[in-house]
Amino acid sequence: MNDATLRGKKVLITGGAGCIGAALAERLVEHNEVRLFDLGFEGSSVSLSNAWGHPNLTLAEGNILDADRVR
């Protein structure tokens, strides 16, 4: 992935509490607004991520099957 192509974007990462979601957030959070969506974040890989606490990162808890929550 070329990081330069994703700048100034709003990015939603589903499954954001997992290892892949946290790693992707680390790469994107500096130059984008990143929202991680997952069932739960307590004890997740996100808490170990360098993205944790970044002002461009927000967390949203919910089930991907709940269309209203995803919206």
VOPAGU-2260 file (C-alpha; in pm, 1 decimal, decimal comma):
REM VOPAGU-2260
SITE   aa  ch    i         X         Y         Z
SITE  MET   A    0       0,0       0,0       0,0
SITE  ASN   A    1     126,3     344,6     -83,0
SITE  ASP   A    2      62,6     553,4     230,7
SITE  ALA   A    3      70,3     875,7      28,5
SITE  THR   A    4    -255,7     784,5    -145,8
SITE  LEU   A    5    -444,5     786,6     185,8
SITE  ARG   A    6    -415,1    1135,4     329,5
SITE  GLY   A    7    -694,4    1354,7     452,6
SITE  LYS   A    8    -948,7    1071,6     437,0
SITE  LYS   A    9   -1205,9     934,7     680,4
SITE  VAL   A   10   -1132,7     564,6     725,3
SITE  LEU   A   11   -1356,2     304,8     891,8
SITE  ILE   A   12   -1182,0     -16,7     994,3
SITE  THR   A   13   -1417,2    -298,3    1092,0
SITE  GLY   A   14   -1269,4    -561,6    1318,2
SITE  GLY   A   15   -1061,0    -277,0    1454,4
SITE  ALA   A   16    -980,4    -443,7    1787,6
SITE  GLY   A   17    -775,1    -716,7    1620,1
SITE  CYS   A   18    -409,5    -727,6    1524,7
SITE  ILE   A   19    -466,7    -639,7    1160,2
SITE  GLY   A   20    -704,2    -353,4    1241,3
SITE  ALA   A   21    -463,4    -206,0    1497,8
SITE  ALA   A   22    -167,6    -235,2    1259,2
SITE  LEU   A   23    -363,1     -67,1     980,8
SITE  ALA   A   24    -471,8     211,0    1217,6
SITE  GLU   A   25    -106,2     273,4    1311,2
SITE  ARG   A   26     -18,7     327,4     946,1
SITE  LEU   A   27    -312,3     554,5     868,4
SITE  VAL   A   28    -385,7     756,9    1181,6
SITE  GLU   A   29    -118,0    1023,8    1137,0
SITE  HIS   A   30    -269,2    1168,3     818,8
SITE  ASN   A   31    -632,5    1050,9     831,6
SITE  GLU   A   32    -935,3    1037,7    1060,3
SITE  VAL   A   33    -956,0     671,7    1160,5
SITE  ARG   A   34   -1255,0     507,3    1327,6
SITE  LEU   A   35   -1217,6     152,7    1456,3
SITE  PHE   A   36   -1537,6     -50,7    1480,3
SITE  ASP   A   37   -1559,3    -376,0    1674,7
SITE  LEU   A   38   -1763,6    -562,8    1933,9
SITE  GLY   A   39   -1524,4    -466,4    2212,4
SITE  PHE   A   40   -1186,8    -307,4    2275,2
SITE  GLU   A   41   -1101,1    -405,4    2631,9
SITE  GLY   A   42    -787,3    -620,0    2628,2
SITE  SER   A   43    -758,2    -587,7    2250,6
SITE  SER   A   44    -459,3    -535,9    2023,3
SITE  VAL   A   45    -557,5    -170,4    1988,2
SITE  SER   A   46    -447,1     -97,6    2344,4
SITE  LEU   A   47     -98,1    -215,0    2246,8
SITE  SER   A   48     -95,7      -3,1    1931,3
SITE  ASN   A   49      95,8     321,7    1883,7
SITE  ALA   A   50    -232,0     463,9    1750,0
SITE  TRP   A   51    -396,4     438,5    2094,3
SITE  GLY   A   52    -482,5     784,4    2224,5
SITE  HIS   A   53    -404,3     959,8    1895,0
SITE  PRO   A   54    -639,7    1255,0    1837,8
SITE  ASN   A   55    -728,8    1123,3    1489,4
SITE  LEU   A   56    -845,1     787,2    1629,7
SITE  THR   A   57   -1196,3     713,8    1754,3
SITE  LEU   A   58   -1341,7     385,2    1872,1
SITE  ALA   A   59   -1695,6     266,1    1805,9
SITE  GLU   A   60   -1832,0     -48,6    1966,0
SITE  GLY   A   61   -2103,7    -248,1    1797,8
SITE  ASN   A   62   -2196,0    -542,0    1582,7
SITE  ILE   A   63   -2125,0    -514,0    1209,0
SITE  LEU   A   64   -2466,8    -674,7    1149,1
SITE  ASP   A   65   -2638,5    -374,1    1313,3
SITE  ALA   A   66   -2681,5    -138,4    1016,1
SITE  ASP   A   67   -2796,8     152,2    1233,3
SITE  ARG   A   68   -2486,0     126,8    1452,9
SITE  VAL   A   69   -2256,2     108,0    1151,0
SITE  ARG   A   70   -2415,1     425,3    1013,1
